[in-house]
């Protein structure tokens, strides 16, 4: 749940705006977009790669992804598997990268793709001479020998490739007991993002929306950026359906008073009791929910839900607010 807070008080009715809650789903589209993403390690961190199983560590060493296997007392024939999650709604068609064995060649290396079905498809990789970078290009195609082991059901391969959750490297260490280091660089993913709501970088924002608004669908870092300095970071703009480069486009909640009778909007005069009237900018395709409280220590209760957008501005009159207040309101995008 994402919270923004604000405060406003109308002395005549003692109305206070307590905050805004944004909860929303995206808008689907049937369009497809190319996938062209490269993992490099020029910046600190491992770009989402980590150890899944085995003995060893994965670090960013000198601008490359370094796989370090510790020294052993006796040869174990152990392995290390590292993984990187894959965003939703994508079809990877090719994986290319550079690989180097620093001191000794590993016994075996496999490239693996894990689907949400639990199936793990893999292919063995050949390793060049020690100390030399090898460039590897591996099409994600059944004809390349991807296998589950004893079986290779082609129909399952096609289905699983549309629902990948991670890509993995499994390194089987060399037979000696010394520490071993292997390196990966320039890991290039090519393919297709399957529709507007694909989310390769897993930042919660639809790739189609990021493309439309000049954001980076391959980097999750921009989710927390606020290019228009309106107080709403990009991921909140996405949830609310507002524009991330327009500081006048944001979710806000205004409160006024409707005098009774007559339904005259605006501040009440002369201390007359008015009915709270709420306004907020609305966006097509969104529905809204209002919550109300008379005591913040007691929390909020539902006031109205399923309020359809009436662009560009919604209005809600709270006729049930018959007391003297104070009244606190929350606005939620459903």
Helices and strands as residue ranges (DSSP letters): E 2-5, E 9-10, E 15-22, E 33-39, E 50-54, E 57-61, E 64-69, E 79-85, E 90-101, E 108-115, E 120-125, E 134-139, G 142-144, H 154-161, E 164-172, E 180-193, H 207-212, G 220-224, H 234-240, E 254-259, E 264-265, E 274-281, E 287-293, G 296-298, E 301-308, E 313-317, E 327-333
